[in-house]
Amino acid sequence: MMAYLSARYLINNDFTKKVSWVVLSILPCFIYYWFTGDEMGIEFALASFSLYHVLRTFRWGMSAIVLHWIVIMLGIVLLLCVQPSFWIYACVVTLWALLCMGLSVFGKPYRTLGSFTLIPTLYLSIALSEHAGFNISQHGMDLVIWALVALVGPTIVHFIVCSFDDRHQVVWKWHTLVMPKWNPQAVWTVVSITIAVFLTTIFVRYYHVPESNWVIWSSVAVITGEFTSMHLKLVHRVGGAAFGLAAATVILLSMPIPAVFYDFAGILIIATLCIPKYPVAYGLRSMLVALAAGGVAQSVLMGEHRLFDVFVGDIVGVASAYLVSYLALSYDKRFGVAKAS
């Protein structure tokens, strides 16, 4: 009886259900990796999660999923093509961030859409550019295969959800359950993000920072549009990165990590995105990233690298927000336009 009640609770528990959908959405990428040994399969699980997350936020049909998938893949190709040029790359990344995060002016769900378009394009284009021997003109078919594998999981989840879990979610068509709501104050937030992305992109390219996506995205993630929550998020992010470094070091010094963990690390890292408490989720994610690096020396190096990247990106983001806030106040005093917080 206890086992039956526990199973019923797990099935009906929203968090358990969400984690199950996430694992199922990214599972094809890991199956592809296990059979081929191609580590880019794990990397493209991020695209699968992004498609799933937007799908569940908007409850759109399959046509919208495919369109979102096409936009992400085109963004990856675009950023890869401009990689060789310093200034063109900086400008294109900034423009892409502006287009994605500019959706924030239509409300919080649309910021989610923008974020989970920018994140996979930024992370995967940088991962591919750092991938030994990868060339877009020579390995285009590989990119197509990774992209198709990334689409499989969210598609399976979508049809299961439509059939058994959420009968109100449409199968193929678009709908307007989440209507855009114009928020003029968010314009200044988008301007802050644009400046922060431009500055961090120049920084990472000039100093050849590896895993530069951490710096660039940190400058975006910390800008919330309101100073109190931005300061709190800065503390959570830097504190979480520091916790991840310390926790990974303690774990590796106190117990051996089985080799099978590294195969599942990607699933665990992405699964932390389901945790509702941001400080807990970010701290665990930072710890798992460090643990997945390998031995003690590699994990400490990875943890220190992540802490530095997060700190630099967050500071640039906060500074950009303060600069734009000052400009917004000056603009308001001169033209009488409502200021942004």
GUKE-56188 format. One record per residue (C-alpha): residue number from 1; residue in three letters; x, y, z. Coordinates in nm, 3 decimals, always signed. Layout:
N
- NUM | ala | X | Y | Z
...
! end
This chain:
341
- 1 | met | +0.000 | +0.000 | +0.000
- 2 | met | +0.281 | +0.242 | +0.088
- 3 | ala | +0.454 | +0.168 | -0.241
- 4 | tyr | +0.128 | +0.230 | -0.430
- 5 | leu | +0.066 | +0.561 | -0.252
- 6 | ser | +0.426 | +0.669 | -0.311
- 7 | ala | +0.396 | +0.589 | -0.681
- 8 | arg | +0.066 | +0.782 | -0.703
- 9 | tyr | +0.229 | +1.081 | -0.532
- 10 | leu | +0.529 | +1.079 | -0.765
- 11 | ile | +0.308 | +1.053 | -1.073
- 12 | asn | +0.086 | +1.341 | -0.961
- 13 | asn | +0.366 | +1.555 | -0.818
- 14 | asp | +0.429 | +1.853 | -1.048
- 15 | phe | +0.803 | +1.867 | -0.981
- 16 | thr | +0.850 | +1.496 | -1.049
- 17 | lys | +0.644 | +1.526 | -1.365
- 18 | lys | +0.845 | +1.824 | -1.482
- 19 | val | +1.176 | +1.645 | -1.423
- 20 | ser | +1.044 | +1.341 | -1.609
- 21 | trp | +0.948 | +1.550 | -1.911
- 22 | val | +1.286 | +1.723 | -1.909
- 23 | val | +1.479 | +1.395 | -1.891
- 24 | leu | +1.267 | +1.249 | -2.172
- 25 | ser | +1.317 | +1.559 | -2.388
- 26 | ile | +1.698 | +1.542 | -2.366
- 27 | leu | +1.729 | +1.162 | -2.357
- 28 | pro | +1.771 | +1.112 | -2.736
- 29 | cys | +2.081 | +1.334 | -2.727
- 30 | phe | +2.238 | +1.113 | -2.463
- 31 | ile | +2.137 | +0.793 | -2.642
- 32 | tyr | +2.307 | +0.935 | -2.950
- 33 | tyr | +2.621 | +1.006 | -2.743
- 34 | trp | +2.624 | +0.658 | -2.584
- 35 | phe | +2.606 | +0.487 | -2.923
- 36 | thr | +2.841 | +0.715 | -3.118
- 37 | gly | +3.075 | +0.860 | -2.853
- 38 | asp | +3.017 | +1.203 | -3.009
- 39 | glu | +3.028 | +1.453 | -2.721
- 40 | met | +2.841 | +1.715 | -2.924
- 41 | gly | +2.533 | +1.501 | -2.868
- 42 | ile | +2.550 | +1.598 | -2.501
- 43 | glu | +2.602 | +1.964 | -2.588
- 44 | phe | +2.291 | +1.970 | -2.808
- 45 | ala | +2.079 | +1.849 | -2.517
- 46 | leu | +2.071 | +2.218 | -2.426
- 47 | ala | +1.882 | +2.287 | -2.749
- 48 | ser | +1.638 | +2.007 | -2.666
- 49 | phe | +1.571 | +2.154 | -2.322
- 50 | ser | +1.525 | +2.503 | -2.468
- 51 | leu | +1.266 | +2.374 | -2.715
- 52 | tyr | +1.087 | +2.184 | -2.438
- 53 | his | +1.088 | +2.478 | -2.196
- 54 | val | +0.940 | +2.721 | -2.448
- 55 | leu | +0.689 | +2.455 | -2.552
- 56 | arg | +0.561 | +2.419 | -2.195
- 57 | thr | +0.563 | +2.793 | -2.133
- 58 | phe | +0.345 | +2.881 | -2.434
- 59 | arg | +0.172 | +2.545 | -2.494
- 60 | trp | +0.219 | +2.599 | -2.866
- 61 | gly | +0.172 | +2.335 | -3.131
- 62 | met | +0.427 | +2.141 | -3.332
- 63 | ser | +0.455 | +2.409 | -3.599
- 64 | ala | +0.584 | +2.657 | -3.340
- 65 | ile | +0.832 | +2.403 | -3.203
- 66 | val | +0.977 | +2.349 | -3.550
- 67 | leu | +0.996 | +2.724 | -3.615
- 68 | his | +1.177 | +2.780 | -3.283
- 69 | trp | +1.414 | +2.495 | -3.372
- 70 | ile | +1.489 | +2.651 | -3.712
- 71 | val | +1.559 | +2.992 | -3.555
- 72 | ile | +1.800 | +2.837 | -3.303
- 73 | met | +1.989 | +2.646 | -3.573
- 74 | leu | +2.007 | +2.950 | -3.802
- 75 | gly | +2.142 | +3.151 | -3.509
- 76 | ile | +2.413 | +2.891 | -3.447
- 77 | val | +2.516 | +2.896 | -3.813
- 78 | leu | +2.516 | +3.277 | -3.819
- 79 | leu | +2.742 | +3.306 | -3.514
- 80 | leu | +2.974 | +3.037 | -3.649
- 81 | cys | +3.007 | +3.216 | -3.985
- 82 | val | +3.114 | +3.548 | -3.827
- 83 | gln | +3.356 | +3.389 | -3.576
- 84 | pro | +3.675 | +3.481 | -3.769
- 85 | ser | +3.616 | +3.858 | -3.755
- 86 | phe | +3.664 | +4.027 | -3.416
- 87 | trp | +3.439 | +4.331 | -3.463
- 88 | ile | +3.182 | +4.169 | -3.689
- 89 | tyr | +3.141 | +3.888 | -3.436
- 90 | ala | +3.098 | +4.134 | -3.150
- 91 | cys | +2.837 | +4.332 | -3.343
- 92 | val | +2.645 | +4.026 | -3.464
- 93 | val | +2.635 | +3.867 | -3.117
- 94 | thr | +2.511 | +4.197 | -2.975
- 95 | leu | +2.246 | +4.232 | -3.246
- 96 | trp | +2.135 | +3.872 | -3.195
- 97 | ala | +2.105 | +3.931 | -2.819
- 98 | leu | +1.904 | +4.247 | -2.889
- 99 | leu | +1.664 | +4.058 | -3.117
- 100 | cys | +1.621 | +3.772 | -2.868
- 101 | met | +1.602 | +3.966 | -2.543
- 102 | gly | +1.405 | +4.245 | -2.709
- 103 | leu | +1.107 | +4.011 | -2.675
- 104 | ser | +1.114 | +4.103 | -2.304
- 105 | val | +0.909 | +4.414 | -2.382
- 106 | phe | +0.609 | +4.184 | -2.441
- 107 | gly | +0.613 | +4.030 | -2.093
- 108 | lys | +0.788 | +3.766 | -1.883
- 109 | pro | +0.692 | +3.463 | -2.098
- 110 | tyr | +0.845 | +3.634 | -2.398
- 111 | arg | +1.165 | +3.697 | -2.205
- 112 | thr | +1.170 | +3.321 | -2.151
- 113 | leu | +1.134 | +3.270 | -2.526
- 114 | gly | +1.417 | +3.517 | -2.595
- 115 | ser | +1.641 | +3.369 | -2.327
- 116 | phe | +1.599 | +3.013 | -2.451
- 117 | thr | +1.672 | +3.121 | -2.803
- 118 | leu | +1.984 | +3.317 | -2.710
- 119 | ile | +2.125 | +3.057 | -2.467
- 120 | pro | +2.145 | +2.759 | -2.707
- 121 | thr | +2.267 | +2.968 | -3.001
- 122 | leu | +2.537 | +3.131 | -2.790
- 123 | tyr | +2.648 | +2.821 | -2.598
- 124 | leu | +2.641 | +2.580 | -2.892
- 125 | ser | +2.809 | +2.813 | -3.142
- 126 | ile | +3.094 | +2.867 | -2.896
- 127 | ala | +3.112 | +2.495 | -2.815
- 128 | leu | +3.134 | +2.416 | -3.187
- 129 | ser | +3.395 | +2.684 | -3.251
- 130 | glu | +3.610 | +2.536 | -2.974
- 131 | his | +3.548 | +2.180 | -3.100
- 132 | ala | +3.872 | +2.046 | -3.248
- 133 | gly | +3.864 | +2.037 | -3.624
- 134 | phe | +3.506 | +2.162 | -3.667
- 135 | asn | +3.444 | +2.368 | -3.978
- 136 | ile | +3.095 | +2.477 | -4.079
- 137 | ser | +3.163 | +2.430 | -4.451
- 138 | gln | +3.314 | +2.082 | -4.409
- 139 | his | +3.101 | +1.947 | -4.125
- 140 | gly | +2.763 | +2.092 | -4.212
- 141 | met | +2.603 | +1.746 | -4.227
- 142 | asp | +2.722 | +1.675 | -3.871
- 143 | leu | +2.546 | +1.992 | -3.758
- 144 | val | +2.227 | +1.878 | -3.934
- 145 | ile | +2.243 | +1.542 | -3.755
- 146 | trp | +2.295 | +1.705 | -3.413
- 147 | ala | +2.008 | +1.944 | -3.482
- 148 | leu | +1.771 | +1.663 | -3.581
- 149 | val | +1.864 | +1.459 | -3.273
- 150 | ala | +1.792 | +1.766 | -3.057
- 151 | leu | +1.442 | +1.792 | -3.207
- 152 | val | +1.344 | +1.430 | -3.137
- 153 | gly | +1.299 | +1.454 | -2.758
- 154 | pro | +1.079 | +1.766 | -2.744
- 155 | thr | +0.866 | +1.623 | -3.026
- 156 | ile | +0.805 | +1.298 | -2.835
- 157 | val | +0.724 | +1.489 | -2.515
- 158 | his | +0.486 | +1.718 | -2.704
- 159 | phe | +0.275 | +1.432 | -2.843
- 160 | ile | +0.272 | +1.248 | -2.507
- 161 | val | +0.163 | +1.563 | -2.326
- 162 | cys | -0.108 | +1.634 | -2.582
- 163 | ser | -0.239 | +1.277 | -2.557
- 164 | phe | -0.226 | +1.210 | -2.184
- 165 | asp | -0.129 | +1.509 | -1.970
- 166 | asp | -0.266 | +1.835 | -2.112
- 167 | arg | -0.565 | +1.797 | -2.341
- 168 | his | -0.584 | +2.178 | -2.383
- 169 | gln | -0.245 | +2.197 | -2.554
- 170 | val | -0.281 | +2.211 | -2.931
- 171 | val | -0.107 | +1.948 | -3.142
- 172 | trp | -0.012 | +2.132 | -3.460
- 173 | lys | -0.150 | +2.486 | -3.468
- 174 | trp | -0.058 | +2.814 | -3.299
- 175 | his | -0.276 | +2.970 | -3.035
- 176 | thr | -0.281 | +3.286 | -2.823
- 177 | leu | -0.301 | +3.155 | -2.466
- 178 | val | -0.005 | +3.378 | -2.376
- 179 | met | -0.084 | +3.719 | -2.520
- 180 | pro | +0.196 | +3.978 | -2.550
- 181 | lys | +0.162 | +4.271 | -2.309
- 182 | trp | +0.364 | +4.578 | -2.394
- 183 | asn | +0.592 | +4.688 | -2.109
- 184 | pro | +0.767 | +5.017 | -2.195
- 185 | gln | +0.990 | +4.998 | -1.887
- 186 | ala | +1.147 | +4.680 | -2.024
- 187 | val | +1.295 | +4.882 | -2.311
- 188 | trp | +1.564 | +5.017 | -2.079
- 189 | thr | +1.634 | +4.663 | -1.956
- 190 | val | +1.689 | +4.552 | -2.316
- 191 | val | +1.925 | +4.848 | -2.370
- 192 | ser | +2.121 | +4.744 | -2.058
- 193 | ile | +2.148 | +4.387 | -2.187
- 194 | thr | +2.263 | +4.506 | -2.529
- 195 | ile | +2.544 | +4.716 | -2.383
- 196 | ala | +2.649 | +4.438 | -2.147
- 197 | val | +2.663 | +4.179 | -2.426
- 198 | phe | +2.870 | +4.408 | -2.648
- 199 | leu | +3.123 | +4.478 | -2.370
- 200 | thr | +3.154 | +4.116 | -2.257
- 201 | thr | +3.187 | +3.988 | -2.615
- 202 | ile | +3.475 | +4.229 | -2.677
- 203 | phe | +3.633 | +4.122 | -2.346
- 204 | val | +3.619 | +3.748 | -2.415
- 205 | arg | +3.742 | +3.783 | -2.773
- 206 | tyr | +4.029 | +4.016 | -2.683
- 207 | tyr | +4.153 | +3.796 | -2.397
- 208 | his | +4.062 | +3.465 | -2.571
- 209 | val | +3.856 | +3.346 | -2.274
- 210 | pro | +3.759 | +2.977 | -2.308
- 211 | glu | +3.395 | +2.884 | -2.244
- 212 | ser | +3.323 | +3.252 | -2.310
- 213 | asn | +2.949 | +3.187 | -2.314
- 214 | trp | +2.955 | +3.193 | -1.932
- 215 | val | +3.078 | +3.552 | -1.927
- 216 | ile | +2.839 | +3.676 | -2.195
- 217 | trp | +2.530 | +3.503 | -2.059
- 218 | ser | +2.610 | +3.609 | -1.701
- 219 | ser | +2.596 | +3.972 | -1.812
- 220 | val | +2.245 | +3.904 | -1.946
- 221 | ala | +2.110 | +3.683 | -1.668
- 222 | val | +2.189 | +3.924 | -1.385
- 223 | ile | +1.990 | +4.212 | -1.538
- 224 | thr | +1.635 | +4.174 | -1.412
- 225 | gly | +1.497 | +4.525 | -1.471
- 226 | glu | +1.480 | +4.608 | -1.100
- 227 | phe | +1.775 | +4.692 | -0.875
- 228 | thr | +1.675 | +4.498 | -0.563
- 229 | ser | +1.624 | +4.171 | -0.747
- 230 | met | +1.936 | +4.236 | -0.958
- 231 | his | +2.153 | +4.276 | -0.647
- 232 | leu | +2.002 | +3.961 | -0.498
- 233 | lys | +2.063 | +3.766 | -0.818
- 234 | leu | +2.424 | +3.889 | -0.824
- 235 | val | +2.475 | +3.748 | -0.473
- 236 | his | +2.302 | +3.420 | -0.567
- 237 | arg | +2.508 | +3.372 | -0.882
- 238 | val | +2.850 | +3.457 | -0.740
- 239 | gly | +2.770 | +3.273 | -0.416
- 240 | gly | +2.643 | +2.973 | -0.613
- 241 | ala | +2.959 | +2.958 | -0.824
- 242 | ala | +3.174 | +2.979 | -0.509
- 243 | phe | +2.966 | +2.709 | -0.341
- 244 | gly | +3.001 | +2.487 | -0.648
- 245 | leu | +3.379 | +2.518 | -0.640
- 246 | ala | +3.400 | +2.443 | -0.266
- 247 | ala | +3.147 | +2.157 | -0.272
- 248 | ala | +3.309 | +1.987 | -0.573
- 249 | thr | +3.651 | +2.008 | -0.410
- 250 | val | +3.525 | +1.858 | -0.082
- 251 | ile | +3.339 | +1.575 | -0.261
- 252 | leu | +3.637 | +1.481 | -0.478
- 253 | leu | +3.874 | +1.485 | -0.180
- 254 | ser | +3.642 | +1.275 | +0.036
- 255 | met | +3.517 | +1.012 | -0.211
- 256 | pro | +3.594 | +0.876 | -0.558
- 257 | ile | +3.360 | +0.971 | -0.840
- 258 | pro | +3.253 | +0.670 | -1.050
- 259 | ala | +3.330 | +0.698 | -1.420
- 260 | val | +2.963 | +0.648 | -1.509
- 261 | phe | +2.888 | +0.983 | -1.343
- 262 | tyr | +3.050 | +1.173 | -1.627
- 263 | asp | +2.805 | +1.016 | -1.874
- 264 | phe | +2.510 | +1.132 | -1.662
- 265 | ala | +2.655 | +1.469 | -1.559
- 266 | gly | +2.490 | +1.646 | -1.852
- 267 | ile | +2.146 | +1.513 | -1.756
- 268 | leu | +2.197 | +1.617 | -1.395
- 269 | ile | +2.319 | +1.966 | -1.493
- 270 | ile | +2.017 | +2.031 | -1.715
- 271 | ala | +1.780 | +1.876 | -1.458
- 272 | thr | +1.881 | +2.148 | -1.209
- 273 | leu | +1.694 | +2.393 | -1.432
- 274 | cys | +1.374 | +2.234 | -1.296
- 275 | ile | +1.452 | +2.334 | -0.936
- 276 | pro | +1.231 | +2.634 | -0.849
- 277 | lys | +1.469 | +2.787 | -0.593
- 278 | tyr | +1.728 | +2.975 | -0.800
- 279 | pro | +2.011 | +2.983 | -0.539
- 280 | val | +1.982 | +2.607 | -0.485
- 281 | ala | +1.960 | +2.533 | -0.856
- 282 | tyr | +2.254 | +2.752 | -0.948
- 283 | gly | +2.475 | +2.623 | -0.667
- 284 | leu | +2.407 | +2.261 | -0.762
- 285 | arg | +2.461 | +2.338 | -1.130
- 286 | ser | +2.798 | +2.499 | -1.058
- 287 | met | +2.898 | +2.201 | -0.844
- 288 | leu | +2.803 | +1.952 | -1.116
- 289 | val | +2.989 | +2.149 | -1.383
- 290 | ala | +3.304 | +2.137 | -1.167
- 291 | leu | +3.261 | +1.767 | -1.085
- 292 | ala | +3.212 | +1.679 | -1.450
- 293 | ala | +3.555 | +1.824 | -1.532
- 294 | gly | +3.731 | +1.514 | -1.397
- 295 | gly | +3.981 | +1.483 | -1.111
- 296 | val | +4.048 | +1.726 | -0.826
- 297 | ala | +4.289 | +1.946 | -1.020
- 298 | gln | +4.058 | +1.973 | -1.323
- 299 | ser | +3.751 | +2.036 | -1.109
- 300 | val | +3.920 | +2.308 | -0.906
- 301 | leu | +4.041 | +2.472 | -1.227
- 302 | met | +3.695 | +2.450 | -1.383
- 303 | gly | +3.529 | +2.582 | -1.067
- 304 | glu | +3.770 | +2.876 | -1.044
- 305 | his | +3.721 | +2.948 | -1.414
- 306 | arg | +3.341 | +2.945 | -1.377
- 307 | leu | +3.356 | +3.167 | -1.067
- 308 | phe | +3.573 | +3.420 | -1.250
- 309 | asp | +3.351 | +3.418 | -1.560
- 310 | val | +3.030 | +3.458 | -1.362
- 311 | phe | +3.178 | +3.739 | -1.152
- 312 | val | +3.308 | +3.934 | -1.453
- 313 | gly | +2.985 | +3.891 | -1.649
- 314 | asp | +2.765 | +3.984 | -1.355
- 315 | ile | +2.968 | +4.295 | -1.273
- 316 | val | +2.952 | +4.413 | -1.635
- 317 | gly | +2.577 | +4.349 | -1.637
- 318 | val | +2.518 | +4.541 | -1.314
- 319 | ala | +2.736 | +4.831 | -1.431
- 320 | ser | +2.545 | +4.844 | -1.761
- 321 | ala | +2.214 | +4.851 | -1.574
- 322 | tyr | +2.330 | +5.142 | -1.358
- 323 | leu | +2.457 | +5.331 | -1.662
- 324 | val | +2.131 | +5.287 | -1.849
- 325 | ser | +1.930 | +5.378 | -1.538
- 326 | tyr | +2.118 | +5.706 | -1.521
- 327 | leu | +2.051 | +5.768 | -1.890
- 328 | ala | +1.684 | +5.678 | -1.842
- 329 | leu | +1.648 | +5.926 | -1.554
- 330 | ser | +1.815 | +6.197 | -1.761
- 331 | tyr | +1.584 | +6.119 | -2.053
- 332 | asp | +1.282 | +6.128 | -1.823
- 333 | lys | +1.376 | +6.467 | -1.678
- 334 | arg | +1.430 | +6.613 | -2.021
- 335 | phe | +1.132 | +6.466 | -2.209
- 336 | gly | +0.895 | +6.368 | -1.929
- 337 | val | +0.883 | +6.000 | -2.020
- 338 | ala | +0.808 | +5.747 | -1.745
- 339 | lys | +1.134 | +5.606 | -1.613
- 340 | ala | +1.226 | +5.242 | -1.590
- 341 | ser | +1.315 | +5.079 | -1.261
! end
